[in-house]
């Protein structure tokens, strides 16, 4: 956990500044992959300028709309989103309140073959390049501190969070640093090796990786169990097979939401609970 003084300094860097604030409203954006495909996304500017940014990566059965409640909750600028009474991850009425002086920039996007994003829907190579492009795009958005970036995803997005974070950090023209990734039910679909990417990210002593899985969710618990390191944390239920976004629910055996807040506390050195 961060020291009190560094936490206070980081907290100030996420707080609103009236002189430089960006508009609260989400912005529709497009960006290109390294092989020339166009992807679509939504940018939720943080209150401070610059703000840390979190790139959210959806799971295979979904789209960027799966983050419609979580994104404005993390942006923490008074916007409401999602659909109360529907899936737990789309119903923010049970999410804990964040401190008023904490706000994150958020980028959500559609993987290739979803919505208006170009590429093969189930093409592992396209998906891999999508993750790198999303982190690069996030680092260049107005109001973003590229030195304070993280990613979170579910299922294919769980793979994408570590793949994209590591690929961004290895990109020659990267201007910032991805300091962490959180995975909900990794599946290793993109073929890069979950453990390999985690190990590479954690070569930075200031980076963190968290992994969550249900005990009987195929190969996900094995993937979560494989890495190790001082800044790596694995959380696996004792039973059940909930996958991806289905881990984001109020009655879960593992407290996914508060574990996620612990992850953000580690990565960005802010107090959230």
C-alpha positions, 0 to 999 in steps of 0.5 A, a space after each residue: 500500500 502507498 505511503 500517506 504522503 505519496 497517496 496525498 500527492 497522487 490524490 491531488 493529481 486526480 482532483 478537479 482543477 477549474 482552470 483546466 477541466 475538460 467537459 464531463 460528457 463522454 466523447 466518441 472517438 476513433 483510432 487506428 491499429 498498426 495494420 491500418 484498421 479503424 476502431 471506435 471508442 468512448 472517452 470519459 475525461 477525468 476531472 483533473 487535467 491531466 488525469 490517470 486513465 484506465 482502458 476497459 476491455 470488454 468480453 467476447 459476448 459483449 461490446 464497449 456498452 458493457 462498461 456503460 455503468 462502470 465507466 461513469 462511476 470511475 470518472 466520478 463526475 456526476 454522470 449516470 449510466 447503465 441500466 438499473 435492474 439489469 445485469 449487475 455490471 450495468 446497474 451502478 446503484 450498488 457500486 460504492 461511492 468514490 471520494 469526491 476528489 478522485 476521478 479517472 479518465 476512462 477509455 472504452 472501445 469495441 474490439 475488431 468485428 464489434 460495432 463499427 470497429 474493423 477487423 475479424 471478430 475472432 481473429 486473435 492477431 487483430 484482437 492483439 493489435 487492438 489492445 496495443 492501439 487502445 493503450 496508444 490512443 489512450 496515452 494521446 488523449 487530451 487531459 490524460 497523464 500517459 505516465 499513469 495508465 492501467 487496463 482492466 478487462 474480462 475474458 478476451 479483455 482480460 487477456 487484452 489488459 495484460 497484452 495491451 499493457 505489455 505491448 504498449 510498454 514495449 512500443 518504441 514511440 510510447 510516451 508513457 507507462 502502463 502501470 498495471 492490469 486487472 484480469 477477470 477470467 483470462 482465457 489466453 485466446 490471443 496466443 501471447 501467453 498470460 504468464 509471459 505478459 504478466 512477468 514482463 509488466 512486473 519488471 517495472 517495480 511500480 507496476 501491479 497485476 491482479 487476476 480474478 477467476 471462478 474455481 471451475 471456469 475452464 482454464 482461467 484459474 490455472 492462468 491466474 495461479 501461474 504468475 507470481 511476484 510481490 506485486 501480483 495478486 490472484 483471487 480464485 473462488 472456492 466453487 462456481 464457474 462465473 466467467 468474466 463480467 459475471 464476477 462483477 456482482 454484489 453477492 460474489 464470493 470474492 469481492 470483485 469491486 473492492 478488489 478492483 479498488 484495491 488494485 487502483 489504490 496500488 497502481 495510482 496511489 490514491 485512497 478509494 476506501 
